């Protein structure tokens, strides 16, 4: 079992920055990748960025050049540095880790942290 705790959301003006953190605990040896999703009311959850334990990253096109995902293995923590924020970045952001033992329906999720970007 893996437990994810995400934090760092808040209210920021357009053009501002925020850094989200996701601390993992439990059976973290089973994790080979972590990522951040976001969701707005009435829409499906969207993958924003992901990072493998080997350091490979990928981003949704809308955040490329503005967001950076990174990890600190010693702290079992993944970060999402968000710069040049836009109102359309407003969403609840969720930390995610795949459950490689039992499949996607058992994936691990943080509780979510609200990011609000005002224009």
Protein Blocks (a to p, Z undefined) as FASTA:
>chain_A
ZZdddehiacddehiacddddddehjlllpcbdcdddddehiacddfbdcdfkopacddf
klgokaccdddfklopacdddehiafklgccdddddddfknojklcccdebiaddddZZ
